[in-house]
Amino acid sequence: MRKAVLTLGLIVLTTTVTFAQKYGFVDSDYISNNIPAFTTAQDQLDKLSEQWEKEIADGYAVVEEMYRAYQNESALLSQEMKVQREEAIIKKEQEMKELQNKYFGVEGELFKKREELVKPIQDEILKAIKEIAVEGSYTVIFDSASGGNILYANPRFDVSDQVLEKLGYNN
């Protein structure tokens, strides 16, 4: 009997603790888009990316032109000249691949620039979210912008505006 009462008490306590948990969500895209420094940083990254993409496309256009010229003239070239032209084409193409990797690779210039411009803002947003979670006694705060994980979210638990307010932005 005593064991049954103890088990029942444990079940009630566990159920009460489970129902006492508080959840919230944010829309990180909404927050980011309402921070002028973030949109400015994103614009800078977009312009830089477009500039580098054009530079690489122009370089590959040169490679293509070199190859077409080689094909058109190959019948008139000596074997030694053919080898020289082929090596020049391969070298130019390799330069373009290296440039592309330098700009857009895993640790490339775009990644470094993003770390420089965007990461401090993202860190500030995350800090504000953590403070709100502690202040509001939230167990979990989800990001509705990350897709797929939330099928329904009651808007009254959206703390995105609180994050913006904590960061000093009013909406």
N, CA and C of each residue as an Amber inpcrd file, in Angstrom:
protein
   513
   0.8250000  -1.1920000   0.0000000   0.0000000   0.0000000   0.0000000
   0.8710000   1.2580000   0.0000000   1.8610000   1.2550000   0.8880000
   2.7470000   2.4140000   0.9940000   3.5030000   2.6340000  -0.3190000
   3.9030000   1.5360000  -0.9410000   4.6190000   1.5950000  -2.2180000
   3.7270000   2.1770000  -3.3100000   2.4540000   1.8190000  -3.3090000
   1.4930000   2.3090000  -4.2930000   1.2740000   3.8070000  -4.1170000
   1.1790000   4.2860000  -2.8830000   0.9960000   5.7110000  -2.6140000
   2.2420000   6.4780000  -3.0430000   3.3970000   5.9330000  -2.7580000
   4.6620000   6.5590000  -3.1410000   4.7810000   6.6350000  -4.6650000
   4.4200000   5.5770000  -5.3510000   4.4450000   5.5500000  -6.8140000
   3.4660000   6.5650000  -7.3830000   2.2630000   6.6220000  -6.8270000
   1.2660000   7.5880000  -7.2750000   1.7500000   9.0200000  -7.0570000
   2.3550000   9.2700000  -5.9070000   2.9060000  10.5970000  -5.6140000
   3.9960000  10.9760000  -6.6010000   4.8360000  10.0240000  -6.9510000
   5.9080000  10.2620000  -7.9260000   5.3340000  10.5660000  -9.2990000
   4.2920000   9.8690000  -9.6960000   3.6410000  10.1080000 -10.9900000
   3.0210000  11.4990000 -11.0150000   2.3540000  11.8930000  -9.9510000
   1.7370000  13.2200000  -9.8780000   2.8180000  14.2960000  -9.9370000
   3.9060000  14.0950000  -9.2050000   5.0040000  15.0670000  -9.2000000
   5.6320000  15.1880000 -10.5870000   5.8710000  14.0710000 -11.2470000
   6.4470000  14.0750000 -12.5990000   5.5170000  14.7670000 -13.5800000
   4.2340000  14.4750000 -13.4940000   3.2510000  15.1070000 -14.3720000
   3.1980000  16.6040000 -14.1260000   3.2280000  17.0280000 -12.8910000
   3.1910000  18.4500000 -12.5510000   4.4300000  19.1620000 -13.1020000
   5.5970000  18.5490000 -12.9430000   6.8360000  19.1400000 -13.4590000
   6.7810000  19.2310000 -14.9760000   6.2470000  18.2020000 -15.6310000
   6.1510000  18.2020000 -17.0860000   5.2380000  19.3290000 -17.5630000
   4.0960000  19.5230000 -16.9050000   3.1690000  20.5620000 -17.3220000
   3.6690000  21.9530000 -16.9620000   4.5850000  22.0660000 -16.0320000
   5.0950000  23.3660000 -15.6040000   6.1710000  23.9010000 -16.5540000
   6.5910000  23.1190000 -17.4830000   7.6130000  23.5680000 -18.4190000
   7.0270000  24.6200000 -19.3530000   7.8510000  25.5970000 -19.7050000
   7.3950000  26.7090000 -20.5250000   8.2320000  26.7360000 -21.8030000
   7.5560000  26.8590000 -22.9260000   8.2180000  26.8630000 -24.2150000
   7.9530000  28.1840000 -24.9330000   8.8720000  28.5940000 -25.7410000
   8.6980000  29.7880000 -26.5550000   9.3730000  29.5750000 -27.8990000
   9.1630000  30.5120000 -28.7950000   9.8530000  30.4110000 -30.0780000
  10.2000000  31.8050000 -30.5670000  11.1870000  31.8530000 -31.4410000
  11.5760000  33.0890000 -32.0990000  11.6230000  32.8250000 -33.5960000
  11.5530000  33.8830000 -34.3490000  11.7420000  33.8120000 -35.7900000
  13.0370000  34.5640000 -36.0760000  14.1320000  33.8280000 -36.2060000
  15.4400000  34.4680000 -36.3590000  15.5330000  35.3040000 -37.6360000
  14.8020000  34.9190000 -38.6810000  14.7930000  35.7320000 -39.9000000
  14.1370000  37.0810000 -39.6340000  13.0320000  37.0730000 -38.9310000
  12.3200000  38.2960000 -38.5700000  13.2160000  39.1990000 -37.7230000
  13.8850000  38.6070000 -36.7430000  14.7750000  39.3880000 -35.8730000
  15.9100000  39.9880000 -36.7000000  16.5750000  39.1780000 -37.4850000
  17.7070000  39.6460000 -38.2990000  17.2970000  40.7600000 -39.2530000
  16.1520000  40.5820000 -39.8900000  15.6830000  41.5730000 -40.8630000
  15.2730000  42.8880000 -40.2180000  15.0900000  42.9000000 -38.9140000
  14.7140000  44.1170000 -38.2050000  15.8970000  44.7610000 -37.4730000
  17.0910000  44.2780000 -37.7520000  18.3070000  44.8710000 -37.1910000
  19.0760000  45.4900000 -38.3550000  19.1200000  46.8150000 -38.4240000
  19.7750000  47.4900000 -39.5500000  21.2260000  47.0530000 -39.7790000
  21.9780000  46.8190000 -38.7280000  23.3750000  46.4020000 -38.8820000
  23.4650000  45.0500000 -39.5900000  22.5090000  44.1850000 -39.3310000
  22.5050000  42.8740000 -39.9780000  22.2220000  43.0120000 -41.4660000
  21.2080000  43.7910000 -41.8160000  20.8720000  43.9520000 -43.2340000
  21.9920000  44.6730000 -43.9810000  22.6620000  45.6160000 -43.3210000
  23.8110000  46.2950000 -43.9300000  24.9420000  45.2970000 -44.1700000
  25.2210000  44.4730000 -43.1800000  26.2710000  43.4560000 -43.3170000
  25.9280000  42.4740000 -44.4310000  24.6690000  42.0630000 -44.4910000
  24.2480000  41.1260000 -45.5390000  24.3760000  41.7600000 -46.9250000
  24.0410000  43.0450000 -47.0410000  24.2040000  43.7510000 -48.3140000
  25.6720000  43.8030000 -48.7260000  26.5470000  44.0650000 -47.7630000
  27.9860000  44.0940000 -48.0540000  28.4630000  42.7330000 -48.5420000
  28.0190000  41.6820000 -47.8800000  28.4040000  40.3320000 -48.2800000
  27.8850000  39.9970000 -49.6760000  26.6470000  40.4100000 -49.9740000
  26.0680000  40.1540000 -51.2920000  26.8530000  40.8680000 -52.3870000
  27.2140000  42.1220000 -52.1530000  27.9820000  42.8900000 -53.1460000
  29.3560000  42.2790000 -53.3640000  30.0060000  41.8940000 -52.2770000
  31.3180000  41.2740000 -52.3680000  31.2400000  39.9580000 -53.1340000
  30.2120000  39.1800000 -52.8440000  30.0080000  37.9080000 -53.5080000
  29.7810000  38.1030000 -55.0080000  28.9370000  39.0810000 -55.3710000
  28.6850000  39.3690000 -56.7880000  29.9690000  39.7950000 -57.4980000
  30.7660000  40.6160000 -56.8380000  32.0330000  41.0820000 -57.4230000
  32.9720000  39.9050000 -57.6740000  33.0930000  39.0270000 -56.7000000
  33.9760000  37.8700000 -56.8460000  33.4410000  36.8880000 -57.8810000
  32.1250000  36.6990000 -57.9180000  31.5290000  35.8100000 -58.9240000
  31.8130000  36.3230000 -60.3320000  31.7210000  37.6300000 -60.5200000
  32.0090000  38.2180000 -61.8310000  33.4660000  38.0190000 -62.2020000
  34.3500000  38.2390000 -61.2290000  35.7850000  38.0520000 -61.4810000
  36.0770000  36.6190000 -61.9160000  35.4610000  35.6660000 -61.2540000
  35.6740000  34.2560000 -61.5860000  35.0440000  33.9260000 -62.9370000
  33.8480000  34.4330000 -63.1910000  33.1810000  34.1810000 -64.4800000
  34.0110000  34.7650000 -65.6230000  34.5580000  35.9640000 -65.4240000
  35.4080000  36.5740000 -66.4480000  36.6530000  35.7280000 -66.6920000
  37.2240000  35.1860000 -65.6220000  38.3960000  34.3190000 -65.7500000
  38.0880000  33.0450000 -66.5120000  36.9410000  32.4460000 -66.2240000
  36.5470000  31.2390000 -66.9570000  36.2180000  31.5610000 -68.4180000
  35.7330000  32.7660000 -68.6760000  35.4860000  33.1820000 -70.0590000
  36.8110000  33.2630000 -70.8230000  37.8600000  33.7180000 -70.1610000
  39.1890000  33.7640000 -70.7780000  39.6670000  32.3420000 -71.0830000
  39.4450000  31.4260000 -70.1450000  39.8270000  30.0240000 -70.3610000
  39.0890000  29.4740000 -71.5660000  37.7890000  29.7490000 -71.6430000
  36.9760000  29.2680000 -72.7660000  37.4780000  29.8350000 -74.0940000
  37.8080000  31.1130000 -74.0900000  38.3300000  31.7530000 -75.3080000
  39.6790000  31.1570000 -75.7020000  40.5260000  30.9080000 -74.7200000
  41.8220000  30.2810000 -74.9950000  41.6170000  28.8980000 -75.6250000
  40.6550000  28.1480000 -75.1140000  40.3870000  26.8140000 -75.6300000
  39.8370000  26.8660000 -77.0520000  38.9140000  27.8040000 -77.3020000
  38.3670000  27.9410000 -78.6710000  39.4690000  28.3130000 -79.6630000
  40.3130000  29.2570000 -79.2780000  41.4140000  29.6610000 -80.1510000
  42.3430000  28.4770000 -80.4100000  42.5980000  27.7060000 -79.3930000
  43.4470000  26.5280000 -79.5370000  42.8210000  25.5340000 -80.5110000
  41.5270000  25.2660000 -80.3730000  40.8550000  24.3370000 -81.2720000
  40.8990000  24.8300000 -82.7230000  40.6730000  26.1180000 -82.9170000
  40.6730000  26.6830000 -84.2640000  42.0480000  26.6290000 -84.9140000
  43.0860000  26.7720000 -84.1110000  44.4390000  26.8490000 -84.6610000
  45.2290000  25.5610000 -84.5210000  44.6840000  24.5510000 -83.9000000
  45.4440000  23.3390000 -83.5870000  46.0130000  22.6490000 -84.8270000
  45.3110000  22.7030000 -85.9130000  45.7990000  22.0520000 -87.1360000
  47.0630000  22.7360000 -87.6590000  47.2310000  24.0150000 -87.3470000
  48.3750000  24.7750000 -87.8280000  49.5460000  24.7830000 -86.8470000
  49.3540000  24.2630000 -85.6530000  50.3770000  24.3340000 -84.6090000
  51.2740000  23.1010000 -84.6040000  52.5300000  23.3190000 -84.2690000
  53.4390000  22.1860000 -84.0980000  53.0760000  21.4760000 -82.7970000
  53.6100000  20.2800000 -82.6340000  53.3170000  19.4980000 -81.4210000
  53.7750000  20.2620000 -80.1770000  54.9120000  20.9010000 -80.2730000
  55.4640000  21.6740000 -79.1460000  54.5350000  22.8520000 -78.8060000
  54.0210000  23.5340000 -79.8170000  53.1150000  24.6610000 -79.6110000
  51.7800000  24.1850000 -79.0100000  51.3190000  23.0040000 -79.4640000
  50.0860000  22.4490000 -78.9100000  50.2430000  22.1990000 -77.4090000
  51.3490000  21.5930000 -77.0280000  51.6050000  21.2850000 -75.6230000
  51.6760000  22.5740000 -74.8120000  52.3440000  23.5960000 -75.3520000
  52.4420000  24.8780000 -74.6460000  51.0650000  25.5030000 -74.4470000
  50.2520000  25.4930000 -75.4850000  48.9080000  26.0660000 -75.3790000
  48.0480000  25.2800000 -74.3910000  48.1120000  23.9600000 -74.4650000
  47.3390000  23.1220000 -73.5460000  47.7390000  23.4020000 -72.0990000
  49.0340000  23.5000000 -71.8660000  49.5150000  23.7910000 -70.5150000
  49.0510000  25.1660000 -70.0440000  49.0420000  26.1390000 -70.9370000
  48.5850000  27.4880000 -70.5890000  47.0960000  27.4740000 -70.2320000
  46.3120000  26.7240000 -71.0010000  44.8740000  26.6190000 -70.7210000
  44.6500000  25.9380000 -69.3690000  45.3450000  24.8450000 -69.1360000
  45.2140000  24.1130000 -67.8780000  45.6480000  24.9870000 -66.7080000
  46.7300000  25.7260000 -66.8820000  47.2260000  26.6060000 -65.8210000
  46.2010000  27.6930000 -65.5020000  45.6260000  28.3130000 -66.5290000
  44.6340000  29.3750000 -66.3110000  43.3800000  28.8110000 -65.6300000
  42.9520000  27.6360000 -66.0510000  41.7820000  27.0170000 -65.4300000
  42.0650000  26.6860000 -63.9620000  43.2620000  26.1980000 -63.6800000
  43.6500000  25.8940000 -62.2990000  43.6760000  27.1740000 -61.4580000
  44.1630000  28.2740000 -62.0250000  44.1690000  29.5610000 -61.3250000
  42.7500000  29.9820000 -60.9570000  41.8160000  29.7660000 -61.8670000
  40.4320000  30.1390000 -61.6090000  39.8240000  29.2620000 -60.5130000
  40.1440000  27.9820000 -60.5160000  39.6420000  27.0900000 -59.4670000
  40.1990000  27.4960000 -58.1100000  41.4850000  27.8580000 -58.0800000
  42.1060000  28.2940000 -56.8310000  41.4880000  29.6120000 -56.3510000
  41.2250000  30.5120000 -57.2860000  40.6020000  31.7820000 -56.9320000
  39.1960000  31.5550000 -56.3840000  38.4560000  30.6760000 -57.0280000
  37.1050000  30.3460000 -56.5730000  37.1540000  29.7680000 -55.1620000
  38.1010000  28.8800000 -54.9030000  38.2460000  28.2920000 -53.5820000
  38.6840000  29.3500000 -52.5580000  39.5470000  30.2710000 -52.9790000
  40.0200000  31.3420000 -52.0940000  38.8470000  32.2060000 -51.6470000
  37.9500000  32.5200000 -52.5540000  36.8150000  33.3770000 -52.2310000
  35.6680000  32.6270000 -51.5640000  35.3140000  31.4640000 -52.1080000
  34.0850000  30.7830000 -51.6980000  34.3010000  29.4400000 -51.0070000
  35.5470000  29.0620000 -50.7580000  35.8380000  27.7890000 -50.1080000
  35.3740000  27.7650000 -48.6630000  35.5210000  26.6230000 -48.0390000
  35.0660000  26.4110000 -46.6670000  35.6520000  27.4610000 -45.7210000
  36.8980000  27.7760000 -45.8630000  37.5560000  28.7960000 -45.0300000
  37.9200000  30.0030000 -45.8860000  37.1400000  30.2540000 -46.9220000
  37.4410000  31.3100000 -47.8780000  37.1530000  32.7140000 -47.3670000
  37.4220000  33.6770000 -48.2310000  37.2570000  35.0920000 -47.8860000
  35.8140000  35.4370000 -47.5180000  34.8460000  34.8570000 -48.2210000
  33.4470000  35.1390000 -47.9150000  33.0930000  34.6260000 -46.5190000
  33.5690000  33.4450000 -46.1900000  33.3420000  32.8780000 -44.8600000
  33.9490000  33.7750000 -43.7920000  35.1820000  34.2280000 -44.0240000
  35.8670000  35.0920000 -43.0550000  35.1410000  36.4260000 -42.9060000
  34.6860000  36.9890000 -44.0160000  33.9760000  38.2620000 -43.9730000
  32.6390000  38.0980000 -43.2450000  31.9680000  36.9870000 -43.4730000
  30.7040000  36.7120000 -42.7880000  30.9540000  36.6000000 -41.2790000
  32.0210000  35.9130000 -40.9080000  32.3820000  35.7990000 -39.4940000
  32.6310000  37.1810000 -38.8910000  33.2850000  38.0390000 -39.6500000
  33.6180000  39.3890000 -39.1800000  32.3810000  40.2680000 -39.0390000
  31.4730000  40.2120000 -40.0130000  30.3350000  41.1240000 -40.0460000
  29.0830000  40.5950000 -39.3510000  28.7700000  39.3300000 -39.5500000
  27.4820000  38.7910000 -39.1170000  27.5600000  38.0730000 -37.7680000
  28.6240000  37.3560000 -37.5240000  28.7100000  36.5560000 -36.2960000
  28.5470000  37.3880000 -35.0290000  29.1500000  38.5820000 -34.9070000
  28.9300000  39.3650000 -33.6810000  27.4490000  39.7120000 -33.4600000
  26.7290000  39.9680000 -34.5390000  25.3010000  40.2800000 -34.4330000
  24.5330000  39.0200000 -34.0070000  24.8700000  37.8920000 -34.5970000
  24.2160000  36.6350000 -34.2350000  24.5050000  36.2650000 -32.7790000
  25.7310000  36.5190000 -32.3310000  26.0790000  36.2500000 -30.9370000
  25.2610000  37.1320000 -29.9900000  25.0680000  38.3850000 -30.3820000
  24.2760000  39.3160000 -29.5830000  22.8200000  38.8570000 -29.5110000
  22.2880000  38.3960000 -30.6340000  20.9120000  37.8780000 -30.6730000
  20.7850000  36.6590000 -29.7650000  21.7330000  35.7360000 -29.8720000
  21.6990000  34.5190000 -29.0540000  21.7910000  34.8650000 -27.5680000
  22.6260000  35.8310000 -27.2210000  22.7500000  36.2550000 -25.8240000
  21.4070000  36.7960000 -25.3190000  20.7390000  37.6210000 -26.1300000
  19.4370000  38.1740000 -25.7460000  18.4070000  37.0610000 -25.5820000
  18.4210000  36.0860000 -26.4570000  17.4840000  34.9510000 -26.3600000
  17.7230000  34.1850000 -25.0610000  18.9920000  33.9440000 -24.7430000
  19.3050000  33.2150000 -23.5050000  18.8550000  34.0020000 -22.2870000
  19.0500000  35.3180000 -22.2930000  18.6120000  36.1460000 -21.1660000
  17.1010000  36.0950000 -21.0140000  16.3810000  36.1800000 -22.1250000
  14.9130000  36.1120000 -22.0860000  14.4670000  34.7400000 -21.5820000
  15.1500000  33.6950000 -22.0070000  14.8040000  32.3420000 -21.5690000
  14.9720000  32.2070000 -20.0600000  16.0480000  32.7660000 -19.5360000
  16.2750000  32.6940000 -18.0910000  15.2610000  33.5630000 -17.3450000
  15.0850000  34.7970000 -17.8090000  14.1530000  35.7290000 -17.1560000
  12.7130000  35.2150000 -17.1940000  12.3280000  34.5990000 -18.3020000
  10.9560000  34.1180000 -18.4610000  10.7620000  32.6830000 -18.0420000
  11.8050000  32.0540000 -17.5270000  11.7530000  30.6560000 -17.0770000
  11.3150000  29.7110000 -18.2010000  11.7990000  29.9540000 -19.4010000
  11.4890000  29.0690000 -20.5250000  12.3680000  27.8310000 -20.4410000
  11.7880000  26.6910000 -20.7030000  12.5510000  25.4550000 -20.7540000
  13.2720000  25.3650000 -22.0940000  12.5660000  25.7180000 -23.1570000
  13.1000000  25.6350000 -24.5060000  12.5840000  26.8150000 -25.3170000
  13.4300000  27.3600000 -26.1670000  12.9880000  28.3500000 -27.1490000
  13.3970000  27.8130000 -28.5170000  12.4190000  27.6530000 -29.3690000
  12.6450000  27.1270000 -30.7110000  12.8330000  28.2720000 -31.6960000
  13.4380000  27.9730000 -32.8250000  13.5510000  28.9420000 -33.9190000
  12.6210000  28.4930000 -35.0340000  11.5400000  29.2270000 -35.2470000
  10.5690000  28.8460000 -36.2650000  11.1060000  29.0650000 -37.6700000
  12.1680000  29.8550000 -37.8340000  12.7320000  30.1060000 -39.1610000
  13.6160000  28.9600000 -39.6360000  14.0560000  28.0940000 -38.7390000
  14.9590000  27.0220000 -39.1340000  14.2470000  25.8990000 -39.8610000
  12.9310000  25.9780000 -39.9100000  12.1530000  25.0830000 -40.7580000
  11.8130000  23.7430000 -40.1440000  10.6350000  23.2820000 -40.5090000
  10.2280000  21.9110000 -40.3140000   9.9870000  21.3840000 -38.9230000
  10.6140000  21.9120000 -37.8970000  10.4990000  21.3030000 -36.5850000
   9.2480000  21.7130000 -35.8190000   8.6240000  22.7990000 -36.1980000
   7.4380000  23.2540000 -35.4920000   6.2490000  23.1990000 -36.4490000
   5.2740000  22.4070000 -36.1060000   4.0810000  22.3090000 -36.9350000
   3.0670000  23.3780000 -36.5790000   3.0470000  23.7680000 -35.3250000
   2.1580000  24.8370000 -34.8810000   2.8470000  25.5860000 -33.7490000
   2.7140000  26.8970000 -33.7810000   3.2590000  27.7200000 -32.7010000
   2.2510000  28.8050000 -32.3770000   1.8050000  28.8200000 -31.1510000
   0.8840000  29.8510000 -30.7070000   1.6390000  31.1820000 -30.6710000
   1.1710000  32.2020000 -31.3730000   1.8820000  33.4780000 -31.4400000
   2.1190000  34.1440000 -30.0840000   1.3350000  33.7900000 -29.0790000
   1.5360000  34.4320000 -27.7750000   2.8420000  33.9950000 -27.1310000
   3.4490000  32.9130000 -27.5980000   4.7320000  32.4630000 -27.0630000
   5.9170000  32.9280000 -27.9140000   5.6460000  33.7070000 -28.9520000
   6.7160000  34.2430000 -29.8090000   7.4410000  35.3500000 -29.0470000
   8.7120000  35.1390000 -28.7840000   9.4850000  36.1280000 -28.0320000
  10.4250000  36.9320000 -28.9450000  10.1780000  36.9050000 -30.2390000
  11.0330000  37.6270000 -31.1940000  11.0740000  39.1250000 -30.9020000
   9.9120000  39.7200000 -30.6200000   9.8830000  41.1560000 -30.3170000
  10.6150000  41.4660000 -29.0180000  10.5590000  40.5570000 -28.0620000
  11.3020000  40.7530000 -26.8150000  12.8080000  40.7520000 -27.0890000
  13.2430000  39.8830000 -27.9920000  14.6670000  39.8390000 -28.3540000
  15.0700000  41.1690000 -28.9790000  14.2610000  41.6560000 -29.9270000
  14.5670000  42.9440000 -30.5550000  14.6020000  44.0640000 -29.5170000
  13.6460000  44.0450000 -28.5910000  13.5910000  45.0790000 -27.5520000
  14.8350000  45.0060000 -26.6590000  15.2360000  43.7990000 -26.3090000
  16.4180000  43.6180000 -25.4650000  17.6710000  44.1110000 -26.1790000
  17.6770000  44.0030000 -27.5110000  18.8030000  44.4860000 -28.3110000
  18.7230000  45.9910000 -28.5700000  17.6130000  46.6060000 -28.1600000
  17.4690000  48.0540000 -28.3250000  16.7410000  48.4710000 -29.5900000
  16.0520000  47.5450000 -30.2220000  15.2870000  47.8540000 -31.4300000
  13.8070000  47.7160000 -31.1240000  13.0340000  48.7090000 -31.5110000
  11.5900000  48.6440000 -31.2730000  10.8730000  48.3900000 -32.5840000
   9.8440000  47.5830000 -32.5160000   9.0730000  47.2670000 -33.7110000
   7.6280000  47.5500000 -33.4960000
